[in-house]
Amino acid sequence: MTTPAPPNPALRESATFPRSVIAEIQRAADTGIYDIRGWGAKRPLPHFDDLLFLGASMSRYPLEGYRERCDTDVVLGDRHAGNPLHLDIPITIAGMSFGALSGPAKEALGRGASAVGTSTTTGDGGMTPEERGQSKTLVYQYLPSRYGMNPDDLRKADAIEIVLGQGAKPGGGGMLLGQKITERVARMRTLPQGVDQRSACRHPDWTGPDDLAIKIIELREITGWQKPVYVKVGATRTYYDVKLAVQAGADVVVVDGMQGGTAATQDVFIEHVGIPTLAALPQAVRALQELDMHRKVQLIVSGGIRSGADVAKAMALGADAVAIGTAALIALGDNSPRYAEQYAALGSAPGCYDDFQAGRDPAGITTQDPELARNLDPVAAGHRLANYLRVLTMEAQTLARACGKSHLRNLEPEDLVALTVEAAAMAGVPLAGTTWIPGRI
């Protein structure tokens, strides 16, 4: 919610202690507990907006509008799997659990992704019949908690994603507060109903990359060596984590930057742990290149992807695909002005609502309340998501054509420049108008 301006224009606010910080100190002093919320980092961070494409003019030959093809398909997981994923677009839906999200929201994600030929992902807590039934391509997340995990569902999935960390909370486990643990959620997760749940921050049956290699082989054997195995890491020590994931046998590596969202975790974690997506992506690419595995092991990048420009820039920097979470929920109807009065009653406003942990979402998305969940029509919401994914794809194609590329995967760092010294150093592309890449001789 927007903070009102000081009543007297002559009053001067502290940069170190602005009113938002004062309010948080006062809240902590009043309650004695740390703040928990959803969404992702809200502080300003270097991001894809700090990069620009160099469109064609004289020295490059552009493709003509919509008359010349610009393809978007991607194959994920063909390193070892008998049945790699063949997606029509390189934009996937990130893992978001049933429990964190309502049943209609999970169904809507499956409907929207299937309509445009891409995949969705289960999240913590297991696979629901609605999600499997509406998802043409479904990735099953294998998390430290093991909530809802069973071999039969692994076999029903089209790929498996071993989650070692998330961008919003690398090194920390998830939360699902008691008000969202209904009888169905409790049964799926083998938990007591109505009791706060905390997921583990690390897997219980391994302590390092050698154990991960054993686990990957175990999952391959369970699924007959047919399903691709992803490894997902939160962006921190990305260069080393990607190398270890590849050496352990991953078919696909997912790197989630700190702009990635969460259903519920400590605010201090969201804002102060991890590195931005823009900083993590080039590190991941460098690790793959040094192993001679770039494009052989596919790289999916997530964390703050919002537009076709973000998609195209991520692919130009070396990603094979991207994943969206928060943006997908917004497309379904999260933070819609339609619910302005209901958000106000909760002390928030459209564009600011982040109390996903509370289970009182009027949009019916981050709730287990059956009355609120009925506010979300999964068919209409799935249509909205499909529309959004189509727009992202068309925007990315438009930019690729302007750079003379007939496929999104042909975009490259040479097509980009940076607006700031920080972005140039992180992305490894020149500062606009120069040939200078900070940090390189």
Secondary structure per residue as TSV (DSSP state, phi and psi in degrees):
chain	resnum	aa	ss	phi	psi
A	1	M	-	360.0	139.4
A	2	T	-	-66.2	131.4
A	3	T	-	-79.0	129.5
A	4	P	-	-64.8	151.2
A	5	A	-	-69.9	151.5
A	6	P	-	-57.5	143.4
A	7	P	S	-65.3	-27.4
A	8	N	S	-111.8	116.9
A	9	P	T	-58.2	-20.6
A	10	A	T	-80.2	-12.5
A	11	L	-	-71.4	141.8
A	12	R	-	-116.7	124.7
A	13	E	-	-88.3	144.4
A	14	S	-	-75.9	135.0
A	15	A	S	-71.9	-32.7
A	16	T	S	-78.8	-36.4
A	17	F	S	-123.2	66.7
A	18	P	-	-67.8	171.4
A	19	R	H	-60.6	-30.5
A	20	S	H	-65.6	-38.1
A	21	V	H	-70.5	-42.1
A	22	I	H	-59.3	-42.9
A	23	A	H	-62.8	-38.1
A	24	E	H	-70.2	-39.6
A	25	I	H	-60.5	-44.6
A	26	Q	H	-65.2	-40.0
A	27	R	H	-62.5	-45.3
A	28	A	H	-62.4	-40.5
A	29	A	H	-66.8	-35.5
A	30	D	H	-73.1	-37.5
A	31	T	H	-103.7	-30.3
A	32	G	-	73.8	16.9
A	33	I	S	-130.3	153.6
A	34	Y	-	-80.1	162.3
A	35	D	-	-83.8	134.5
A	36	I	E	-116.5	137.2
A	37	R	E	-155.4	175.7
A	38	G	E	-105.7	-163.5
A	39	W	E	75.6	-155.1
A	40	G	-	-131.4	-164.1
A	41	A	-	-60.7	135.7
A	42	K	-	-107.3	-7.8
A	43	R	S	-72.9	152.6
A	44	P	-	-64.5	132.9
A	45	L	-	-136.7	149.6
A	46	P	-	-56.4	134.1
A	47	H	-	-147.7	-177.1
A	48	F	G	-62.0	-21.3
A	49	D	G	-62.0	-19.7
A	50	D	G	-83.9	4.8
A	51	L	E	-116.0	151.7
A	52	L	E	-130.7	148.0
A	53	F	E	-85.4	145.8
A	54	L	-	-96.5	92.4
A	55	G	-	-67.4	164.7
A	56	A	-	-75.1	146.7
A	57	S	S	-142.2	-97.8
A	58	M	S	-89.6	-44.5
A	59	S	S	-84.5	-6.1
A	60	R	S	-132.4	152.0
A	61	Y	-	-109.3	110.6
A	62	P	-	-77.7	161.3
A	63	L	-	-90.3	149.1
A	64	E	-	-83.3	112.1
A	65	G	T	34.4	-131.0
A	66	Y	T	-98.2	9.7
A	67	R	T	-88.1	-25.8
A	68	E	S	-106.1	134.6
A	69	R	-	-67.8	145.4
A	70	C	-	-136.4	103.5
A	71	D	B	-78.9	159.1
A	72	T	-	-133.5	-0.1
A	73	D	-	-69.7	157.8
A	74	V	E	-148.3	143.4
A	75	V	E	-109.4	128.7
A	76	L	E	-120.0	125.1
A	77	G	-	92.5	31.3
A	78	D	T	-92.5	13.2
A	79	R	T	-71.0	-48.1
A	80	H	T	-129.1	-23.3
A	81	A	-	-76.3	142.1
A	82	G	S	-70.3	-28.9
A	83	N	S	-126.2	76.4
A	84	P	-	-64.4	162.2
A	85	L	E	-83.5	133.4
A	86	H	E	-113.6	105.9
A	87	L	E	-107.5	147.7
A	88	D	S	-77.1	-27.5
A	89	I	S	-133.6	153.7
A	90	P	S	-91.0	32.6
A	91	I	E	-123.1	111.5
A	92	T	E	-110.3	167.4
A	93	I	E	-99.5	125.7
A	94	A	-	-72.1	165.3
A	95	G	B	-69.5	124.7
A	96	M	-	-142.7	125.7
A	97	S	-	-81.2	153.6
A	98	F	B	-74.4	122.6
A	99	G	T	127.8	-60.1
A	100	A	T	-67.0	-42.9
A	101	L	B	-108.1	158.4
A	102	S	-	-76.4	164.2
A	103	G	H	-58.8	-47.1
A	104	P	H	-60.1	-34.6
A	105	A	H	-66.5	-42.7
A	106	K	H	-64.0	-40.3
A	107	E	H	-63.1	-43.1
A	108	A	H	-62.4	-39.5
A	109	L	H	-61.3	-42.7
A	110	G	H	-64.0	-42.7
A	111	R	H	-63.1	-46.5
A	112	G	H	-65.3	-43.8
A	113	A	H	-64.8	-42.5
A	114	S	H	-65.6	-34.0
A	115	A	H	-62.9	-26.2
A	116	V	T	-113.3	7.4
A	117	G	T	78.9	37.4
A	118	T	-	-128.3	-176.3
A	119	S	-	-107.1	157.5
A	120	T	E	-124.6	173.5
A	121	T	E	-137.2	142.6
A	122	T	-	-68.8	-47.1
A	123	G	-	85.4	-177.6
A	124	D	T	-67.7	150.6
A	125	G	T	100.9	-3.2
A	126	G	-	101.1	-179.2
A	127	M	-	-102.1	132.3
A	128	T	-	-99.7	149.3
A	129	P	H	-59.1	-36.3
A	130	E	H	-62.4	-42.3
A	131	E	H	-70.2	-46.6
A	132	R	H	-63.0	-39.3
A	133	G	H	-66.2	-30.6
A	134	Q	H	-102.6	-3.7
A	135	S	-	-105.6	111.3
A	136	K	S	-62.2	-39.2
A	137	T	S	-128.8	117.4
A	138	L	E	-126.5	126.8
A	139	V	E	-97.2	131.3
A	140	Y	E	-99.4	119.8
A	141	Q	E	-84.1	133.4
A	142	Y	E	-112.1	103.7
A	143	L	-	-110.3	166.1
A	144	P	T	-56.9	-32.3
A	145	S	T	-68.7	-30.9
A	146	R	-	62.8	15.9
A	147	Y	T	-61.9	125.9
A	148	G	T	75.0	4.7
A	149	M	-	-78.5	131.0
A	150	N	-	-150.3	149.7
A	151	P	H	-60.8	-31.7
A	152	D	H	-62.9	-41.8
A	153	D	H	-69.1	-34.6
A	154	L	H	-57.1	-41.0
A	155	R	H	-72.9	-27.5
A	156	K	H	-75.1	-22.3
A	157	A	S	-76.5	165.2
A	158	D	S	-96.9	-16.9
A	159	A	E	-160.0	163.6
A	160	I	E	-123.2	133.7
A	161	E	E	-117.0	110.4
A	162	I	E	-80.8	117.4
A	163	V	E	-96.4	115.6
A	164	L	S	-99.5	-19.9
A	165	G	-	-174.0	162.2
A	166	Q	-	-122.5	152.7
A	167	G	T	-62.2	-35.3
A	168	A	T	-75.5	-19.4
A	169	K	S	-153.6	54.2
A	170	P	T	-63.2	129.3
A	171	G	T	89.0	-1.2
A	172	G	-	-126.8	152.0
A	173	G	-	-88.5	166.2
A	174	G	-	-82.6	173.6
A	175	M	E	-134.5	146.0
A	176	L	E	-141.6	108.9
A	177	L	-	-74.7	156.1
A	178	G	G	-55.3	-32.9
A	179	Q	G	-66.3	-15.0
A	180	K	G	-103.1	-2.4
A	181	I	-	-94.3	85.2
A	182	T	-	-77.4	179.6
A	183	E	H	-59.8	-41.2
A	184	R	H	-69.2	-44.6
A	185	V	H	-62.1	-43.2
A	186	A	H	-62.3	-40.7
A	187	R	H	-65.5	-42.2
A	188	M	H	-65.7	-33.5
A	189	R	H	-100.2	0.2
A	190	T	T	54.1	55.5
A	191	L	-	-128.5	158.3
A	192	P	-	-70.8	139.0
A	193	Q	T	-68.0	138.4
A	194	G	T	77.8	9.8
A	195	V	S	-111.0	135.0
A	196	D	-	-53.9	138.6
A	197	Q	E	-118.7	133.5
A	198	R	E	-119.4	127.5
A	199	S	-	-82.3	151.6
A	200	A	-	-67.3	154.3
A	201	C	S	-91.9	-8.9
A	202	R	S	-147.4	157.7
A	203	H	-	-69.4	143.0
A	204	P	T	-77.7	-15.9
A	205	D	T	-118.2	20.7
A	206	W	-	-157.6	157.7
A	207	T	S	-124.9	-1.6
A	208	G	S	-168.1	-176.1
A	209	P	H	-64.5	-29.7
A	210	D	H	-64.5	-41.1
A	211	D	H	-67.3	-35.6
A	212	L	H	-61.9	-40.2
A	213	A	H	-60.5	-39.8
A	214	I	H	-65.2	-41.9
A	215	K	H	-64.6	-40.7
A	216	I	H	-61.7	-42.6
A	217	I	H	-63.5	-40.2
A	218	E	H	-59.5	-45.0
A	219	L	H	-67.7	-35.3
A	220	R	H	-64.6	-40.7
A	221	E	H	-67.5	-38.0
A	222	I	H	-60.8	-35.7
A	223	T	T	-105.4	17.8
A	224	G	T	65.3	26.4
A	225	W	T	58.9	26.8
A	226	Q	-	-100.1	-30.2
A	227	K	S	-94.0	134.8
A	228	P	-	-61.8	144.8
A	229	V	E	-113.3	117.4
A	230	Y	E	-93.4	155.9
A	231	V	E	-126.9	123.4
A	232	K	E	-107.5	131.7
A	233	V	E	-127.6	146.4
A	234	G	E	-76.9	142.5
A	235	A	S	-72.9	107.9
A	236	T	S	-140.7	-89.1
A	237	R	S	-92.2	64.5
A	238	T	H	-62.5	-43.5
A	239	Y	H	-55.2	-49.3
A	240	Y	H	-73.3	-39.0
A	241	D	H	-63.5	-41.1
A	242	V	H	-65.7	-42.8
A	243	K	H	-59.8	-43.3
A	244	L	H	-67.6	-38.3
A	245	A	H	-63.1	-43.1
A	246	V	H	-65.3	-44.5
A	247	Q	H	-66.9	-25.1
A	248	A	T	-77.7	-11.8
A	249	G	T	112.3	11.6
A	250	A	-	-61.6	141.0
A	251	D	S	-82.6	-34.7
A	252	V	E	-138.1	139.8
A	253	V	E	-114.2	131.9
A	254	V	E	-110.8	124.2
A	255	V	E	-114.2	121.3
A	256	D	E	-110.2	111.4
A	257	G	-	-74.0	169.6
A	258	M	T	-71.7	-7.4
A	259	Q	T	-79.7	-4.2
A	260	G	-	-63.0	149.5
A	261	G	-	-90.3	172.7
A	262	T	E	-149.7	157.7
A	263	A	E	-79.3	-36.0
A	264	A	E	-167.4	122.1
A	265	T	E	-161.1	175.8
A	266	Q	E	-67.5	135.1
A	267	D	H	-57.5	-37.6
A	268	V	H	-63.7	-31.7
A	269	F	H	-69.2	-49.1
A	270	I	H	-58.5	-39.8
A	271	E	H	-92.6	-14.4
A	272	H	H	-132.6	10.1
A	273	V	S	-127.6	136.3
A	274	G	S	99.8	-179.6
A	275	I	-	-129.4	157.6
A	276	P	-	-63.4	153.9
A	277	T	H	-55.4	-41.2
A	278	L	H	-61.7	-34.0
A	279	A	H	-78.2	-32.2
A	280	A	H	-78.0	-38.0
A	281	L	H	-57.6	-51.5
A	282	P	H	-62.5	-31.2
A	283	Q	H	-63.9	-42.3
A	284	A	H	-64.1	-42.2
A	285	V	H	-64.3	-42.7
A	286	R	H	-61.6	-41.2
A	287	A	H	-61.5	-43.8
A	288	L	H	-65.8	-41.3
A	289	Q	H	-63.6	-40.1
A	290	E	H	-67.5	-25.2
A	291	L	T	-91.0	2.4
A	292	D	T	56.1	41.2
A	293	M	-	-123.0	3.9
A	294	H	B	-65.6	129.0
A	295	R	T	76.6	-12.6
A	296	K	T	-89.8	-43.9
A	297	V	B	-100.4	120.2
A	298	Q	E	-78.1	149.3
A	299	L	E	-116.0	120.2
A	300	I	E	-107.4	132.7
A	301	V	E	-117.3	136.6
A	302	S	E	-139.6	166.4
A	303	G	S	115.1	87.7
A	304	G	S	87.1	17.9
A	305	I	-	-75.1	124.2
A	306	R	-	-127.3	-29.4
A	307	S	S	-138.7	169.5
A	308	G	H	-62.9	-28.6
A	309	A	H	-64.5	-42.1
A	310	D	H	-61.2	-43.2
A	311	V	H	-59.2	-50.8
A	312	A	H	-63.9	-40.1
A	313	K	H	-67.5	-40.1
A	314	A	H	-61.8	-40.0
A	315	M	H	-72.3	-34.7
A	316	A	H	-63.5	-32.2
A	317	L	T	-82.3	-4.1
A	318	G	T	122.3	0.1
A	319	A	-	-73.9	149.7
A	320	D	S	-89.8	-26.5
A	321	A	E	-161.1	170.3
A	322	V	E	-127.5	164.9
A	323	A	E	-128.7	142.1
A	324	I	E	-121.1	143.7
A	325	G	S	-128.5	-69.7
A	326	T	H	-56.9	-44.7
A	327	A	H	-61.5	-37.0
A	328	A	H	-64.5	-40.1
A	329	L	H	-65.6	-39.2
A	330	I	H	-62.5	-39.9
A	331	A	H	-62.9	-35.8
A	332	L	H	-66.2	-30.2
A	333	G	T	138.8	3.7
A	334	D	T	-62.0	137.5
A	335	N	T	61.4	28.3
A	336	S	-	-72.6	140.3
A	337	P	G	-58.6	-19.0
A	338	R	G	-56.0	-29.5
A	339	Y	G	-106.6	28.1
A	340	A	H	-56.3	-44.1
A	341	E	H	-65.2	-41.7
A	342	Q	H	-67.0	-38.7
A	343	Y	H	-64.5	-40.6
A	344	A	H	-60.7	-38.8
A	345	A	H	-65.5	-22.8
A	346	L	T	-93.0	4.7
A	347	G	T	81.0	23.3
A	348	S	-	-133.8	-161.8
A	349	A	-	-160.5	157.9
A	350	P	T	-55.8	132.2
A	351	G	T	94.1	-12.4
A	352	C	T	-120.6	-14.1
A	353	Y	-	-67.7	120.5
A	354	D	-	-136.7	10.8
A	355	D	-	-83.2	56.0
A	356	F	G	-63.1	-26.7
A	357	Q	G	-69.9	-19.0
A	358	A	G	-78.6	-22.2
A	359	G	S	74.8	19.4
A	360	R	-	-114.0	24.6
A	361	D	-	-63.3	114.8
A	362	P	T	-67.2	-20.0
A	363	A	T	-77.1	-9.1
A	364	G	S	79.2	18.1
A	365	I	S	-100.9	-54.8
A	366	T	S	-102.1	58.5
A	367	T	-	-148.2	157.2
A	368	Q	-	-117.0	6.7
A	369	D	-	-73.4	119.2
A	370	P	H	-61.7	-31.6
A	371	E	H	-67.4	-45.3
A	372	L	H	-68.7	-39.4
A	373	A	H	-60.9	-28.1
A	374	R	T	-68.8	-14.3
A	375	N	T	-68.3	-17.1
A	376	L	-	-103.7	115.8
A	377	D	-	-85.7	112.2
A	378	P	H	-65.8	-27.1
A	379	V	H	-71.7	-49.2
A	380	A	H	-65.6	-41.2
A	381	A	H	-66.3	-38.7
A	382	G	H	-63.1	-36.6
A	383	H	H	-64.6	-40.6
A	384	R	H	-63.0	-43.5
A	385	L	H	-63.1	-42.9
A	386	A	H	-60.7	-42.8
A	387	N	H	-58.0	-45.9
A	388	Y	H	-62.0	-44.6
A	389	L	H	-63.5	-37.1
A	390	R	H	-64.7	-40.2
A	391	V	H	-64.5	-45.1
A	392	L	H	-55.8	-43.8
A	393	T	H	-64.9	-45.6
A	394	M	H	-64.2	-39.1
A	395	E	H	-62.7	-44.3
A	396	A	H	-63.8	-40.1
A	397	Q	H	-62.7	-41.4
A	398	T	H	-58.1	-44.1
A	399	L	H	-68.5	-40.0
A	400	A	H	-63.8	-42.4
A	401	R	H	-61.0	-40.2
A	402	A	H	-61.9	-25.0
A	403	C	T	-94.2	5.9
A	404	G	T	80.1	23.8
A	405	K	-	-106.0	134.1
A	406	S	S	-93.7	1.3
A	407	H	B	-151.2	143.9
A	408	L	G	-59.3	-33.2
A	409	R	G	-69.1	-11.9
A	410	N	G	-84.2	-7.7
A	411	L	-	-61.8	148.9
A	412	E	-	-148.1	164.1
A	413	P	G	-56.2	-31.0
A	414	E	G	-60.4	-17.8
A	415	D	G	-83.4	-1.5
A	416	L	E	-121.1	151.7
A	417	V	E	-134.7	164.7
A	418	A	E	-111.6	151.0
A	419	L	S	-91.7	-21.6
A	420	T	S	-127.4	157.1
A	421	V	H	-61.6	-39.7
A	422	E	H	-63.5	-46.6
A	423	A	H	-65.7	-38.1
A	424	A	H	-61.6	-43.0
A	425	A	H	-67.1	-42.3
A	426	M	H	-69.4	-46.5
A	427	A	H	-80.8	-20.2
A	428	G	T	72.5	34.2
A	429	V	-	-123.9	158.9
A	430	P	-	-67.9	151.3
A	431	L	B	-65.6	135.9
A	432	A	T	-52.5	134.2
A	433	G	T	83.0	1.9
A	434	T	S	-134.6	176.2
A	435	T	-	-107.8	13.4
A	436	W	-	-88.6	124.1
A	437	I	-	-111.2	109.5
A	438	P	T	-55.4	136.9
A	439	G	T	91.5	-7.7
A	440	R	-	-113.7	141.1
A	441	I	-	-78.5	360.0
